[in-house]
Amino acid sequence: MNKSGSLYQALEGNDEREFIDTLLSRKDGLNHLLLTDISKLLANLQTDFPGYVKVGSIGQSGEGRPMEYLELSAPGKADKPAIFMTGATHAREMISTSLNLFEMLKLIKYGAVDKRDKYV
């Protein structure tokens, strides 16, 4: 884990509202994250939590945009059952992406990245 990383620092606090404001909100007042914001968040998670977070791509959209996925697991726990969550399946379902990101951040904060080494 990169304990000096900005995401690690944001998740270390006890207040969920704080990490929502820091990681899932835009400062310009837009009420949803853009694809560029999501891609940057995923890349930063992979940097700050190596061994737990892996970002990959399943290809490109019809418009040539990358279709990224995030795999979250505790090291050495790949043989455990998994949860599959999907978001942004349809263009105007912005909340599904935010909900998945929020749940993923909660899993990192309370589940996969802790001393109990829970599988996510």
Secondary structure, 3 states (H helix, E strand, C coil): CCCCCHHHHHHHCCCHHHHHHHHCCCCCCCCCCCHHHHHHHHHHHHHHCCCCEEEEEEEECCCCCEEEEEEECCCCCCCCCCCCCCCCCCCCCHHHHHHHHHHHHHHHHHHHCCCCCCCC
